[in-house]
Amino acid sequence: MLEVSDEKLEIIQSMTAFDNVFIRTFFDRNTVEFLLRLILKKPELSVETVTFEHVLDDPVSKGVRLDIRAVDDAGNWMDIEFQINPREVNGRRLRYYHSRMDVQMLERGKPYTELADACVIFICRGDPIGKGKPMYRFQMKDQDNKVLEDGQMTLIFNADYPGDWEYKKLMDDLKSADSKDMHYDVLKERMKTIKEKEGEIMEAGHVLEDYLKKQEDKMKSEFVVNLLKESIPEETIVRLADVTPEFVKRVQAQL
């Protein structure tokens, strides 16, 4: 018998690729490979590994969490980000994502020539650049418009572009919650499997519960941080935030 409440089932059925909690449920190596082959126009591209919510971090710098990190058989890295709020996408953020990826790719003592290619792809609900185009491609060029062969590329897609264009069907599929409305068989079948098979729905329900618990903990942590900054006594924080003393101590240790 299905062990997912009607409320959670309704949420799962409404989810698309733009819902953070659904990304690691909907996508797998096959769907990621299909997406990259289509976007990069590389039909022979072979994805070796895919990781979700991949963290690039070190003790002294701001960390980055990649929605989808894919590495092909040549060792090149591709990051796919789904962004609902286009205002959160800007050139400096993209620069930082590339920098964090580069640091992770090149081992100590290796020559710069061994640095693999890196592509950052943002698929947005809206136009973060504001020039009214469906897609933007960025690469380093000189004054004669010649590309610097640094292996770095950035792609930004406006999934809400109203006109007909090359990736219109793909963007519509990524925004769709129902397999019946999708165009590409790979994505259609994956969505159908997740939304209709009991085992997949149950797994999606577990992912959703885990996500909601993390969101609740995050909100409580932020509330506790504000109370700690006001020098509120621990016993009062426990009561106001409805948390344990151990939770308060964990938050305090992270400040």
N, C-alpha and C positions, 0 to 999 in steps of 0.2 A: 504493500500500500504506500502511496506517495506520502512522504514525510515533510512536506513543505506547506506552510499555511497559505490560505487563499490570498492574504495580503502580500506575502513574499512572492507567490506565484504571479500575481498581477504585476509586481515590479519587474520580475524576470522577463515576463512576456513583453514588457514595454522597452526593454533595454536595447541599445544600439552600440556600435563600436566606439561611440563617443562617451559612453559611461565607463568611468575608470574601473569600477568593480567588474565590468563585463569583458574588459580587454583580454585578461588572461584566461577567460572562459571561452570566448568566441575564437580567438586566434590560437593557432598551433603552427608547427613548422611548415606544414603544407600551405596554409592560408597566407602566412607571412611571405613565403617564397613566391606565391602567386602575385601578391600585392607588389612586391619589389620588382619582379620581372616585368610587370605591366608599367609601373611608374618609371623605372630606370631604362625601359626599352632594352632589356637584356634577357631574351627568352631562354638562354642557356644558364643563367645564374643559378648556382646551387648553394642553398643555405645549409650550413653545417650545424650551427647552434642558434637557438633562440632563447632569450631569457626575458622575463617580465619584471617590471619595477626594479630594474638593475641599478644598484647604487654605485656611484663613482665618488669616492670620499677619501679624505685623509685627515689627520688630526688638526691641521692648521688652516685648511681652506673650506670654503662653502661647498657642501656636497650637492650632487645632482642625482636625481632619480629618473632613469629613462623608462618610458612606457614600454617600449619594445626594443631590445637590442638584438640585432641579427649579425652573425659573422658568416661570411661566405667561405668557399673552399680555398680561396686565396688569402684568407686572413683579414679581408677588408671588413670594416665595421659600418653598420647602418643603424641609425636610430630613428624610430617612427614615433612621433608624438601626436596625440589627439587632443586638440585644444578647443574648449567650448568658448572661452572668452578670448577673442583675438587681441584685445588690448594688452594681454600679458605676454605677447610675442613681440620682441624687439631685437635690434641688431646686436646689442651687447649680451643679451641672453643667449643668442645663437652662437656668438663668439665664445662664450664661456663653455657651452656644451661641447663645442669642438675642442677646446683646450683640455677639458677634463678627459675626453676620449683619447686625445693624443698622448697624454701622460700615461694612461693605462696601457697603451699599445706598445710603446717602445721600452724594452728592458734596459737596465743599466749596462753601459758599455757598448751597446749596439750603435752602429752608424745611422745617421739620419736617413740614409737611403733605404733603410729597412722599415721605415714608418709606413704602415699600410694606409690605404685610402679610407676616407671617412665621409659619410654622407648623413646629414641631419635633415629629416623630413618632418615638417609640421603640417598636419591636416587640420584646418581651422574652420569653425563655424562663423565665417565672416572674413573680412579682408583686413589683416593686420597692417599691411603696407599702405592701403588707402588710395591706390591708383586705379581701382576698378577692374583689375585683371583677375582671371581665374587662377593663375599660377605665376609664381616668381622663382627664378633660378639665379642663384648668386655664386660666382666664382671670382677669384682674384685675377685682375687683368692689369696690363700696363697701359701706358698712354696711347699705344697703337692698337689697343683692343685685343692684344694677344694674351691668352690664358697662361697664368703662372702654373706650371705643372707641379702643384703642391699636393695633389690628390684629395683636395678638399672641395666639397660642394654642399650647398644648402638649397633645399626646395621647400616652398611654402605654397600650400593649396588653399583656395577659398572654396570650401565645400558648398557654400550657399550661393555661388555665382549663378544668377538667374538664366543666363543664356545657354545655348547649346554649344558644347565644346568637346575636346578630345576625351576628357575624363569625366564627363557629365554622368554617365551611367555608373561609373565606379563610385563617385561621390554620393550618388543617390543610394547605392547599395550600402555604403558605410553609414548612412543616416537612417537606414530602414530597420525596423524592428520585426518585420514580417517577411519570411522567405518568399512568400507569394509576390511581393513587390520588387524582388531583386532580379538582376539581369545575368550576372556571372554565375555559372553552375557551381564553381568551387565555393563561393561565398553563400550561395543559395542553399546548397546541401548542408554546409556547416551550420547555418542558422536553423534550418529545419531540424537537424539532429538535436541541437541544444534545446530548442523550444518545444519539441514534441516527444522526445524519448524520456521515459521516466528516470532512468539512471543519470542522464545528463542534467535534467531539471534538478534532481536532488543534489548533484555536485554543485550546480550553480547556486542552489539555496545555501549550501555550506559556505561557499565563497562570499555570498551576500551577507550572511550572518557574521563572518569574520570581519568583513569590511565595516559593517555597522558598529561592531564592537570597537574596532580601531578608531572610528570616527567619534564614538562616545568617549573613549579614553582620551582622545586628542582634545575634545572640548573641555573635559574635566581637568586635564593637565593645564590648559590655558587659564581656566578659572582659578586653579590652585596657585599658579604662578602669580597672578594678579593679587591674590590674597596674601601670598608670602611677601610680595613687594610692599604691601601695606602693613607688614609686621603683625598680621593677625595670628593669634595663638593657634598651635596645632590642633588642639581639641575643638576649637571653633571651626577651623577649616574642614575637619573631618565631618562635622555636622552640616555645614553649609553646602559642601560639595558632594556629600553622600559618598565618601570614599573611606578607605581604611588608613590608619596611621602609616602603614608600610607604603601605600601609594603616595602619600604626602612626602615621605622621606626620599622616595625614588625621584620625584619631581625636583625636590630641593637639591639633590645630589647632581642633577643635570644643569643647574643654574650656574 
